[in-house]
Amino acid sequence: HLAWVGPDAHGSFVWSDNHDFYTRSWNPNEFVARATGGFWFFTGIDGSGNVTGGARLPANEGTWYDLSDRNAKANFAAIDGRDVLARLATIPIQTWNYKAQTPAVRHIGPMAQDFYAAFGMGGDEHYISTVDADGVALAAIQGLYQTVQEQDARLAAQQTELDALRQQNADLETRLAALEAQTTGSASSAAPIPWALAAGGLFAFGMVVTQRRHGGGTR
């Protein structure tokens, strides 16, 4: 349809959908396509024509959708998220640029060789599938979540023990205060006893003196 290749766009391919606007290429060796209904790339089908591999870029979006249907997969195996997290922690994550790019264009991520050595995922050690990279990240997040949950459970148990010890300490302080009050009260009631004895002794001495004055004392 309305596809246009500029005078300097040698070796370029331009494809346009059914809209009354030009799709253009100005630079050499480009692949330019406009498909406002979306792009579909199928890399595999089964005997019935069902898609077994591929990806699509839906209309009005900028993100590829990789085929991830359960029905297209086999040989499932469980993983340990904490083990994935531990392996991921050993992989160097760096910033870099492709040699064909200017150094001003920066990227961030692991090297395919390190990723493959740690997880053995993908077809070879020179590429990292976005599916595998996302899967590792999600598994590591689950492993981190499990670790945090276990730590929270331990902290909750320790807090329960600490609260029990604080309550025991408060109970002991209450009992100690009661004992101190009881001891102080007993000491206060016992203090007048020597004065009573002294008064009794003075009374008895006075009786003896009186008896002697009246000649009734003993000899």
Accessible surface in RSA format (square Angstrom, percent):
REM  Atomic radii and reference values for relative SASA: ProtOr
REM  Chains: A
REM  Algorithm: Lee & Richards
REM  Probe-radius: 1.40
REM  Slices: 20
REM RES _ NUM      All-atoms   Total-Side   Main-Chain    Non-polar    All polar
REM                ABS   REL    ABS   REL    ABS   REL    ABS   REL    ABS   REL
RES HIS A   1   155.97  85.2  90.09  62.6  65.88 168.5  62.59  64.5  93.38 108.7
RES LEU A   2    57.63  32.1  56.69  40.6   0.94   2.4  57.63  40.5   0.00   0.0
RES ALA A   3    41.34  38.0  16.84  26.0  24.50  55.7  16.90  23.8  24.44  64.7
RES TRP A   4    88.54  35.5  86.32  41.8   2.22   5.2  60.46  32.2  28.09  45.6
RES VAL A   5    69.57  45.8  49.35  44.7  20.22  48.7  49.35  42.9  20.22  54.8
RES GLY A   6     5.66   7.0   0.00   N/A   5.66   7.0   0.27   0.7   5.39  12.1
RES PRO A   7   103.04  75.1  79.78  72.7  23.26  84.6  93.53  77.2   9.51  59.1
RES ASP A   8    95.48  66.9  93.13  92.7   2.36   5.6  21.90  51.5  73.58  73.4
RES ALA A   9     3.78   3.5   0.00   0.0   3.78   8.6   0.90   1.3   2.88   7.6
RES HIS A  10   129.75  70.9 123.99  86.2   5.76  14.7  88.62  91.3  41.13  47.9
RES GLY A  11    69.91  86.2   0.00   N/A  69.91  86.2  36.00  98.8  33.91  75.9
RES SER A  12    22.06  18.6   0.00   0.0  22.06  50.8   0.35   0.7  21.71  30.4
RES PHE A  13   104.37  52.2 101.15  62.6   3.23   8.4 104.30  63.2   0.08   0.2
RES VAL A  14    18.92  12.4   1.11   1.0  17.80  42.9   1.11   1.0  17.80  48.3
RES TRP A  15   120.32  48.3 117.74  57.0   2.58   6.0  91.29  48.7  29.03  47.1
RES SER A  16     2.01   1.7   0.00   0.0   2.01   4.6   0.00   0.0   2.01   2.8
RES ASP A  17    17.69  12.4  15.25  15.2   2.43   5.8  17.65  41.5   0.04   0.0
RES ASN A  18   118.89  82.0  99.18  95.8  19.71  47.5  23.84  57.4  95.05  91.9
RES HIS A  19    82.37  45.0  76.39  53.1   5.98  15.3  51.41  53.0  30.97  36.0
RES ASP A  20   128.35  89.9 108.49 108.0  19.87  47.0  31.01  73.0  97.34  97.1
RES PHE A  21   140.26  70.2 135.83  84.1   4.43  11.5 140.26  85.0   0.00   0.0
RES TYR A  22   110.67  51.7  93.80  53.4  16.88  43.9  51.13  38.4  59.55  73.4
RES THR A  23    11.86   8.4   8.00   8.1   3.86   9.2  11.82  15.9   0.04   0.1
RES ARG A  24   111.04  46.6  93.83  47.8  17.21  41.0  13.53  18.5  97.51  59.1
RES SER A  25     1.03   0.9   0.00   0.0   1.03   2.4   1.03   2.2   0.00   0.0
RES TRP A  26   151.62  60.8 141.59  68.5  10.04  23.6 123.73  66.0  27.89  45.2
RES ASN A  27    79.38  54.7  79.32  76.6   0.06   0.1  12.41  29.9  66.96  64.7
RES PRO A  28    69.85  50.9  60.15  54.8   9.69  35.2  60.15  49.7   9.69  60.2
RES ASN A  29   125.13  86.3  94.13  91.0  31.00  74.6  30.02  72.2  95.11  91.9
RES GLU A  30    55.59  31.9  47.82  36.2   7.78  18.5  24.88  48.1  30.72  25.1
RES PHE A  31   148.03  74.1 118.94  73.7  29.09  75.7 118.94  72.1  29.09  83.3
RES VAL A  32    34.31  22.6  32.12  29.1   2.19   5.3  34.31  29.8   0.00   0.0
RES ALA A  33    31.52  29.0   6.49  10.0  25.04  57.0   6.49   9.1  25.04  66.3
RES ARG A  34    48.79  20.5  46.28  23.6   2.51   6.0  39.55  54.1   9.24   5.6
RES ALA A  35    22.72  20.9  12.90  19.9   9.81  22.3  14.21  20.0   8.51  22.5
RES THR A  36    71.00  50.5  54.83  55.6  16.17  38.5  53.43  71.8  17.57  26.6
RES GLY A  37    65.05  80.2   0.00   N/A  65.05  80.2  38.87 106.7  26.18  58.6
RES GLY A  38    14.23  17.6   0.00   N/A  14.23  17.6   1.46   4.0  12.77  28.6
RES PHE A  39    50.31  25.2  47.94  29.7   2.37   6.2  50.25  30.5   0.06   0.2
RES TRP A  40   142.56  57.2 115.48  55.9  27.08  63.6 100.57  53.6  41.99  68.1
RES PHE A  41   106.47  53.3 103.52  64.1   2.95   7.7 106.47  64.6   0.00   0.0
RES PHE A  42   111.18  55.6  78.52  48.6  32.66  85.0  78.52  47.6  32.66  93.5
RES THR A  43   116.33  82.7  76.15  77.2  40.18  95.8  71.87  96.5  44.46  67.2
RES GLY A  44    24.26  29.9   0.00   N/A  24.26  29.9  22.70  62.3   1.56   3.5
RES ILE A  45   112.45  64.0  87.39  65.1  25.06  60.4  87.39  62.9  25.06  68.0
RES ASP A  46    58.82  41.2  44.52  44.3  14.30  33.8  32.81  77.2  26.01  25.9
RES GLY A  47    93.23 115.0   0.00   N/A  93.23 115.0  46.25 126.9  46.98 105.2
RES SER A  48    96.92  81.9  60.46  80.7  36.46  84.0  29.47  62.8  67.45  94.5
RES GLY A  49    43.39  53.5   0.00   N/A  43.39  53.5  21.00  57.6  22.39  50.1
RES ASN A  50    89.33  61.6  84.48  81.6   4.85  11.7  23.54  56.7  65.79  63.6
RES VAL A  51    53.11  35.0  36.83  33.3  16.28  39.2  36.83  32.0  16.28  44.2
RES THR A  52    66.56  47.3  47.15  47.8  19.41  46.3  37.35  50.2  29.21  44.2
RES GLY A  53    17.45  21.5   0.00   N/A  17.45  21.5  17.45  47.9   0.00   0.0
RES GLY A  54    19.71  24.3   0.00   N/A  19.71  24.3   7.44  20.4  12.28  27.5
RES ALA A  55    25.46  23.4  18.99  29.3   6.47  14.7  23.26  32.8   2.20   5.8
RES ARG A  56    79.64  33.4  79.64  40.6   0.00   0.0   9.27  12.7  70.37  42.6
RES LEU A  57    33.94  18.9  33.70  24.1   0.23   0.6  33.70  23.7   0.23   0.6
RES PRO A  58    21.00  15.3  15.17  13.8   5.84  21.2  18.70  15.4   2.31  14.3
RES ALA A  59    39.28  36.1  24.53  37.9  14.75  33.5  26.60  37.5  12.68  33.6
RES ASN A  60   158.02 109.0 107.36 103.7  50.66 122.0  42.28 101.8 115.74 111.9
RES GLU A  61    81.39  46.7  58.01  43.9  23.38  55.7  27.77  53.7  53.62  43.8
RES GLY A  62    76.97  94.9   0.00   N/A  76.97  94.9  34.67  95.1  42.31  94.8
RES THR A  63    88.64  63.0  85.64  86.8   3.00   7.2  56.09  75.3  32.55  49.2
RES TRP A  64   121.31  48.7 104.89  50.8  16.42  38.6  78.71  42.0  42.59  69.1
RES TYR A  65    95.09  44.4  86.93  49.5   8.16  21.2  66.73  50.1  28.36  35.0
RES ASP A  66    62.61  43.9  44.23  44.0  18.38  43.5  13.07  30.8  49.54  49.4
RES LEU A  67    66.76  37.2  41.33  29.6  25.44  63.9  47.77  33.5  19.00  51.1
RES SER A  68    65.11  55.0  46.71  62.3  18.40  42.4  30.77  65.5  34.34  48.1
RES ASP A  69    68.17  47.7  56.69  56.4  11.47  27.1  23.74  55.9  44.42  44.3
RES ARG A  70   174.48  73.3 166.09  84.7   8.39  20.0  62.94  86.0 111.54  67.6
RES ASN A  71   137.02  94.5 100.49  97.1  36.54  88.0  31.35  75.4 105.68 102.1
RES ALA A  72    45.85  42.2   8.01  12.4  37.84  86.1  18.92  26.6  26.93  71.3
RES LYS A  73    95.69  46.7  74.36  45.6  21.34  50.8  51.83  46.7  43.86  46.7
RES ALA A  74    75.86  69.8  50.88  78.5  24.98  56.8  53.98  76.0  21.88  58.0
RES ASN A  75   148.64 102.5 111.76 108.0  36.88  88.8  39.03  93.9 109.61 105.9
RES PHE A  76   128.76  64.4  93.95  58.2  34.81  90.6  98.71  59.8  30.06  86.0
RES ALA A  77    89.83  82.6  56.03  86.5  33.80  76.9  65.40  92.1  24.43  64.7
RES ALA A  78   108.80 100.0  66.39 102.5  42.41  96.5  77.30 108.9  31.50  83.4
RES ILE A  79   116.00  66.0  82.44  61.4  33.56  80.9  91.29  65.7  24.71  67.1
RES ASP A  80    75.82  53.1  64.01  63.7  11.81  27.9  31.76  74.7  44.07  43.9
RES GLY A  81     6.74   8.3   0.00   N/A   6.74   8.3   2.32   6.4   4.42   9.9
RES ARG A  82    97.49  40.9  91.47  46.6   6.01  14.3  31.99  43.7  65.50  39.7
RES ASP A  83    60.27  42.2  53.75  53.5   6.52  15.4  18.05  42.5  42.22  42.1
RES VAL A  84    13.88   9.1  13.88  12.6   0.00   0.0  13.88  12.1   0.00   0.0
RES LEU A  85    51.74  28.8  51.70  37.0   0.03   0.1  51.70  36.3   0.03   0.1
RES ALA A  86    58.84  54.1  47.84  73.8  11.00  25.0  55.33  77.9   3.51   9.3
RES ARG A  87   106.92  44.9 103.97  53.0   2.95   7.0  25.05  34.2  81.87  49.6
RES LEU A  88    50.69  28.2  47.39  33.9   3.30   8.3  47.39  33.3   3.30   8.9
RES ALA A  89    86.98  80.0  45.45  70.1  41.54  94.5  57.78  81.4  29.20  77.4
RES THR A  90   105.31  74.9  75.11  76.1  30.21  72.0  72.15  96.9  33.16  50.1
RES ILE A  91    10.64   6.1   2.74   2.0   7.90  19.0   4.08   2.9   6.57  17.8
RES PRO A  92    68.99  50.3  57.63  52.5  11.36  41.3  68.79  56.8   0.19   1.2
RES ILE A  93    92.54  52.7  61.60  45.9  30.94  74.6  61.60  44.4  30.94  84.0
RES GLN A  94    94.61  52.9  88.24  64.5   6.37  15.2  24.48  52.1  70.14  53.2
RES THR A  95    80.69  57.4  63.72  64.6  16.97  40.4  41.73  56.1  38.96  58.9
RES TRP A  96    60.93  24.5  57.90  28.0   3.04   7.1  60.93  32.5   0.00   0.0
RES ASN A  97    40.67  28.0  24.10  23.3  16.57  39.9   0.00   0.0  40.67  39.3
RES TYR A  98   128.38  59.9 125.36  71.3   3.02   7.9  89.69  67.4  38.69  47.7
RES LYS A  99   210.32 102.6 176.18 108.1  34.14  81.3 123.26 110.9  87.07  92.7
RES ALA A 100   108.43  99.7  61.89  95.5  46.54 105.9  74.33 104.7  34.10  90.3
RES GLN A 101    63.80  35.7  50.06  36.6  13.73  32.7  25.62  54.5  38.18  29.0
RES THR A 102    76.97  54.7  65.59  66.5  11.37  27.1  53.57  72.0  23.39  35.4
RES PRO A 103    96.57  70.4  91.20  83.1   5.37  19.5  91.39  75.5   5.18  32.2
RES ALA A 104    88.27  81.2  53.59  82.7  34.68  78.9  64.91  91.4  23.36  61.9
RES VAL A 105    61.44  40.4  57.14  51.7   4.30  10.4  61.44  53.4   0.00   0.0
RES ARG A 106   124.65  52.3  98.32  50.1  26.33  62.7  53.76  73.5  70.89  43.0
RES HIS A 107    61.18  33.4  52.68  36.6   8.50  21.8  41.27  42.5  19.91  23.2
RES ILE A 108   127.79  72.7 104.86  78.1  22.93  55.3 104.86  75.5  22.93  62.2
RES GLY A 109    10.45  12.9   0.00   N/A  10.45  12.9  10.45  28.7   0.00   0.0
RES PRO A 110    35.67  26.0  28.70  26.2   6.97  25.3  28.70  23.7   6.97  43.3
RES MET A 111    66.04  34.2  63.40  42.0   2.64   6.3  29.38  25.0  36.66  48.6
RES ALA A 112    15.60  14.3   9.88  15.3   5.72  13.0   9.88  13.9   5.72  15.2
RES GLN A 113    87.78  49.1  84.06  61.4   3.72   8.9  37.72  80.3  50.06  38.0
RES ASP A 114    50.38  35.3  46.19  46.0   4.19   9.9   5.88  13.8  44.50  44.4
RES PHE A 115     8.32   4.2   8.32   5.2   0.00   0.0   8.32   5.0   0.00   0.0
RES TYR A 116    79.05  36.9  76.45  43.5   2.60   6.8  36.73  27.6  42.32  52.2
RES ALA A 117    89.55  82.3  49.47  76.3  40.08  91.2  59.62  84.0  29.93  79.3
RES ALA A 118    20.92  19.2   5.99   9.2  14.93  34.0  16.19  22.8   4.73  12.5
RES PHE A 119    21.12  10.6   7.79   4.8  13.33  34.7  10.57   6.4  10.55  30.2
RES GLY A 120    45.19  55.7   0.00   N/A  45.19  55.7  20.95  57.5  24.24  54.3
RES MET A 121    93.46  48.4  89.73  59.4   3.74   8.9  64.49  54.8  28.97  38.4
RES GLY A 122    40.71  50.2   0.00   N/A  40.71  50.2  16.81  46.1  23.90  53.5
RES GLY A 123    82.79 102.1   0.00   N/A  82.79 102.1  41.47 113.8  41.33  92.6
RES ASP A 124    60.24  42.2  55.94  55.7   4.29  10.2  27.18  64.0  33.05  33.0
RES GLU A 125    76.17  43.7  75.31  57.0   0.87   2.1  12.57  24.3  63.60  51.9
RES HIS A 126   117.59  64.3  96.19  66.9  21.40  54.7  62.58  64.5  55.01  64.0
RES TYR A 127   165.03  77.0 157.34  89.5   7.69  20.0 112.53  84.6  52.50  64.7
RES ILE A 128    54.87  31.2  27.13  20.2  27.74  66.8  28.71  20.7  26.16  71.0
RES SER A 129    45.65  38.6  33.13  44.2  12.52  28.8  30.45  64.8  15.19  21.3
RES THR A 130    87.69  62.4  84.07  85.2   3.62   8.6  76.01 102.1  11.68  17.7
RES VAL A 131    74.08  48.7  68.32  61.8   5.76  13.9  71.51  62.1   2.57   7.0
RES ASP A 132    31.36  22.0  27.05  26.9   4.31  10.2   4.17   9.8  27.19  27.1
RES ALA A 133    38.77  35.6  32.30  49.8   6.47  14.7  33.49  47.2   5.28  14.0
RES ASP A 134    86.74  60.8  84.58  84.2   2.15   5.1  21.51  50.6  65.23  65.1
RES GLY A 135    34.23  42.2   0.00   N/A  34.23  42.2  29.72  81.6   4.51  10.1
RES VAL A 136    14.54   9.6  12.28  11.1   2.26   5.4  13.67  11.9   0.87   2.3
RES ALA A 137    46.31  42.6  43.36  66.9   2.95   6.7  45.76  64.4   0.56   1.5
RES LEU A 138   113.65  63.3 112.85  80.7   0.80   2.0 112.91  79.3   0.75   2.0
RES ALA A 139     6.94   6.4   3.98   6.1   2.96   6.7   6.23   8.8   0.71   1.9
RES ALA A 140     5.83   5.4   5.30   8.2   0.53   1.2   5.64   7.9   0.19   0.5
RES ILE A 141   107.45  61.1 105.88  78.9   1.57   3.8 106.86  76.9   0.59   1.6
RES GLN A 142   115.34  64.5 113.63  83.0   1.71   4.1  27.77  59.1  87.58  66.4
RES GLY A 143     0.00   0.0   0.00   N/A   0.00   0.0   0.00   0.0   0.00   0.0
RES LEU A 144    93.98  52.3  93.98  67.2   0.00   0.0  93.98  66.0   0.00   0.0
RES TYR A 145   135.40  63.2 131.02  74.5   4.37  11.4 101.97  76.6  33.43  41.2
RES GLN A 146    73.02  40.8  70.36  51.4   2.66   6.3  25.18  53.6  47.84  36.3
RES THR A 147    39.73  28.3  39.62  40.2   0.11   0.3  34.74  46.7   4.99   7.5
RES VAL A 148    62.52  41.1  62.52  56.6   0.00   0.0  62.52  54.3   0.00   0.0
RES GLN A 149    85.16  47.6  80.11  58.5   5.06  12.0  18.80  40.0  66.36  50.3
RES GLU A 150    74.62  42.8  70.27  53.2   4.35  10.4  32.75  63.3  41.87  34.2
RES GLN A 151    82.68  46.2  81.79  59.8   0.89   2.1  14.39  30.6  68.29  51.8
RES ASP A 152    71.40  50.0  66.09  65.8   5.31  12.5  25.96  61.1  45.43  45.3
RES ALA A 153    63.58  58.5  49.64  76.6  13.94  31.7  57.89  81.5   5.69  15.1
RES ARG A 154   131.15  55.1 127.29  64.9   3.86   9.2  63.77  87.2  67.37  40.8
RES LEU A 155   110.69  61.6 106.89  76.5   3.79   9.5 107.14  75.2   3.55   9.5
RES ALA A 156    59.45  54.7  49.95  77.1   9.49  21.6  57.63  81.2   1.82   4.8
RES ALA A 157    53.91  49.6  45.42  70.1   8.49  19.3  52.77  74.3   1.14   3.0
RES GLN A 158   105.80  59.2 101.22  74.0   4.57  10.9  36.72  78.2  69.08  52.4
RES GLN A 159    85.29  47.7  83.00  60.7   2.29   5.5  40.02  85.2  45.27  34.3
RES THR A 160    92.82  66.0  89.35  90.6   3.47   8.3  65.28  87.7  27.53  41.6
RES GLU A 161   113.78  65.3 109.55  82.9   4.23  10.1  40.56  78.4  73.22  59.8
RES LEU A 162    73.41  40.9  71.98  51.5   1.43   3.6  72.99  51.3   0.42   1.1
RES ASP A 163    70.19  49.2  63.89  63.6   6.29  14.9  28.74  67.6  41.44  41.3
RES ALA A 164    48.99  45.0  39.95  61.7   9.04  20.6  47.97  67.6   1.02   2.7
RES LEU A 165   108.71  60.5 104.22  74.6   4.50  11.3 104.62  73.5   4.09  11.0
RES ARG A 166   144.77  60.8 137.01  69.8   7.76  18.5  54.68  74.7  90.08  54.6
RES GLN A 167   104.72  58.6 101.95  74.5   2.77   6.6  40.81  86.9  63.91  48.5
RES GLN A 168   104.73  58.6 102.59  75.0   2.13   5.1  34.89  74.3  69.83  53.0
RES ASN A 169    79.56  54.9  77.77  75.2   1.79   4.3  15.93  38.3  63.63  61.5
RES ALA A 170    45.18  41.5  42.05  64.9   3.13   7.1  43.96  61.9   1.22   3.2
RES ASP A 171    68.11  47.7  66.16  65.9   1.95   4.6  22.96  54.0  45.15  45.0
RES LEU A 172   107.30  59.8 103.69  74.2   3.61   9.1 104.10  73.1   3.21   8.6
RES GLU A 173   103.31  59.3  97.16  73.5   6.15  14.6  36.71  71.0  66.60  54.4
RES THR A 174    95.83  68.2  89.25  90.5   6.58  15.7  68.41  91.9  27.42  41.5
RES ARG A 175   161.18  67.7 157.47  80.3   3.71   8.8  50.87  69.5 110.32  66.9
RES LEU A 176   101.47  56.5  99.79  71.4   1.68   4.2 101.05  71.0   0.42   1.1
RES ALA A 177    57.98  53.3  50.55  78.0   7.43  16.9  52.78  74.3   5.19  13.8
RES ALA A 178    61.31  56.4  48.42  74.7  12.88  29.3  56.68  79.8   4.62  12.2
RES LEU A 179   108.03  60.2 107.24  76.7   0.79   2.0 107.53  75.5   0.50   1.3
RES GLU A 180   101.65  58.4  96.79  73.2   4.86  11.6  39.20  75.8  62.44  51.0
RES ALA A 181    68.38  62.9  51.26  79.1  17.12  38.9  59.50  83.8   8.88  23.5
RES GLN A 182   124.79  69.8 113.00  82.6  11.79  28.1  42.29  90.0  82.50  62.6
RES THR A 183    93.40  66.4  88.42  89.6   4.97  11.9  67.99  91.3  25.41  38.4
RES THR A 184    89.96  64.0  85.20  86.4   4.76  11.4  64.31  86.4  25.66  38.8
RES GLY A 185    39.74  49.0   0.00   N/A  39.74  49.0  33.84  92.9   5.90  13.2
RES SER A 186    66.77  56.4  57.03  76.1   9.74  22.4  38.17  81.3  28.60  40.1
RES ALA A 187    65.54  60.3  49.16  75.9  16.38  37.3  58.04  81.7   7.50  19.9
RES SER A 188    73.59  62.2  55.75  74.4  17.84  41.1  40.29  85.8  33.30  46.7
RES SER A 189    83.26  70.4  58.77  78.4  24.50  56.4  53.49 113.9  29.77  41.7
RES ALA A 190    52.04  47.8  44.27  68.3   7.77  17.7  46.57  65.6   5.47  14.5
RES ALA A 191    63.88  58.7  47.64  73.5  16.24  36.9  59.16  83.3   4.72  12.5
RES PRO A 192    79.55  58.0  75.48  68.8   4.07  14.8  78.29  64.6   1.26   7.8
RES ILE A 193   101.43  57.7  99.22  73.9   2.21   5.3 101.42  73.0   0.01   0.0
RES PRO A 194    82.76  60.3  75.68  69.0   7.08  25.8  78.01  64.4   4.76  29.6
RES TRP A 195   197.84  79.4 193.02  93.4   4.82  11.3 164.71  87.8  33.13  53.7
RES ALA A 196    67.61  62.2  50.64  78.1  16.98  38.6  58.80  82.8   8.82  23.4
RES LEU A 197   130.34  72.6 119.21  85.3  11.13  28.0 121.60  85.4   8.74  23.5
RES ALA A 198    53.45  49.1  39.53  61.0  13.92  31.7  51.48  72.5   1.97   5.2
RES ALA A 199    59.81  55.0  51.15  78.9   8.66  19.7  54.52  76.8   5.29  14.0
RES GLY A 200    39.87  49.2   0.00   N/A  39.87  49.2  34.29  94.1   5.59  12.5
RES GLY A 201    41.97  51.8   0.00   N/A  41.97  51.8  35.07  96.2   6.90  15.4
RES LEU A 202   131.76  73.4 123.17  88.1   8.59  21.6 123.66  86.8   8.10  21.8
RES PHE A 203   145.24  72.7 135.86  84.1   9.38  24.4 144.00  87.3   1.24   3.6
RES ALA A 204    54.06  49.7  50.02  77.2   4.03   9.2  53.54  75.4   0.51   1.4
RES PHE A 205   136.58  68.3 131.55  81.5   5.04  13.1 135.83  82.4   0.75   2.1
RES GLY A 206    32.08  39.6   0.00   N/A  32.08  39.6  30.59  83.9   1.49   3.3
RES MET A 207    92.73  48.0  91.87  60.8   0.87   2.1  69.27  58.9  23.46  31.1
RES VAL A 208    71.34  46.9  71.20  64.5   0.13   0.3  71.29  61.9   0.05   0.1
RES VAL A 209    47.30  31.1  46.52  42.1   0.78   1.9  47.23  41.0   0.07   0.2
RES THR A 210    69.05  49.1  68.10  69.0   0.96   2.3  44.03  59.1  25.02  37.8
RES GLN A 211    89.17  49.9  85.11  62.2   4.06   9.7  24.22  51.6  64.94  49.3
RES ARG A 212   165.80  69.6 145.98  74.4  19.82  47.2  43.43  59.4 122.38  74.2
RES ARG A 213   195.88  82.2 157.12  80.1  38.76  92.3  53.62  73.3 142.26  86.2
RES HIS A 214   151.90  83.0 116.73  81.1  35.18  90.0  91.48  94.3  60.42  70.3
RES GLY A 215    68.09  84.0   0.00   N/A  68.09  84.0  35.42  97.2  32.67  73.2
RES GLY A 216    53.87  66.4   0.00   N/A  53.87  66.4  32.31  88.7  21.56  48.3
RES GLY A 217    26.35  32.5   0.00   N/A  26.35  32.5   7.91  21.7  18.45  41.3
RES THR A 218   130.80  93.0 106.25 107.7  24.56  58.5  83.07 111.6  47.73  72.2
RES ARG A 219   279.62 117.4 200.46 102.2  79.16 188.5 110.63 151.2 168.99 102.4
END  Absolute sums over single chains surface
CHAIN  1 A    17374.3      14034.5       3339.8      10719.0       6655.3
END  Absolute sums over all chains
TOTAL         17374.3      14034.5       3339.8      10719.0       6655.3
